Amino acid sequence: MTQQLYRGLDVKPVVVVGSVGTDSVGDALPANFDSLASAFTRNGTGSIATEARTDGIHTWTQTYTRDGSDNVTAISKWVKS
């Protein structure tokens, strides 16, 4: 790997290999997780309520919790089904 000069700083490129995270039970998400198709559900105000990703076999769903002003207050871990 070569070093690169960036705005006068000597830096090495960062290469991330491996897991993109874990699901709600600690299992690793698939290596291609970020490229899986996503589907969304929306609440009554039109804001995103859930995001689901599937690899054709399993589906992982993440839920967005909102306050009375519709601001996101929490995002769940990915739940595999």
N, C-alpha and C positions, 0 to 999 in steps of 0.2 A: 504494500500500500504506500502510495506516495504522499508526502506532506504538501500542503497547499498554503500559499501566502494569502491571507484575507485581512484587508485593511491594516496591514502592518503587523499582524499577529501570525505567528507560526502555529498552525493548527493541523491536526490529523483528521481526515474524514471519519465519521462515526458510522459503523456498519452494525445494524441490529440483526441478529440471527436468532430464530427460535420463536418462542411464544408471543402472541399478541395479547395475552391475558388469560384469565381463568373465569370459569362460570361460577354460579352460586354455590356449587358443591366443591369447588377447587379443581375441577378438571380443566385441562388446557383447552382453549378454543382452537379450532383448526388453523393451520398456518395461513390459509387463504381467507381467513375470516373477514378481513377488510374488503375483499372483493366479492363477497357473497351478495346476492340480491337482497334488497331491503324492502319491507312493506311497513306502512305506518297506519295507526288508527288515530283519530282525532277526537277531542272532547267537544262539548257543546259550544265552546267559543272558537273552535277551529284550531286550537293548539294541539301539538303532538302529545298523545297520551301513551302510546307504546310504539316501539320499533321491533320488528321481527326480521330475523335473517335465517335463511335456510340453505342447506347444501343438497337438498333433494331427499335426504334421509331424516335428518334432525332439523328442528327449528329452535332457535334461541330467541327469547323475548326479553326486552328491557322495558321497564315501566317508569314513566315520569310522574312524580308526585308534585302537585301544585297547591299553592295557597289560595285564599279567597280572591286574590288579585290576579290569579292565573300565572304567577311567577313559579318557576321550577324551584322546588325546595329539596328534592332528593331524586336520584336516579338509581334504580335497582341494579344489582348485578344481573348478568345474562342468565336466564333460566332456560335450561335445555328441556325440550319435550320431544 
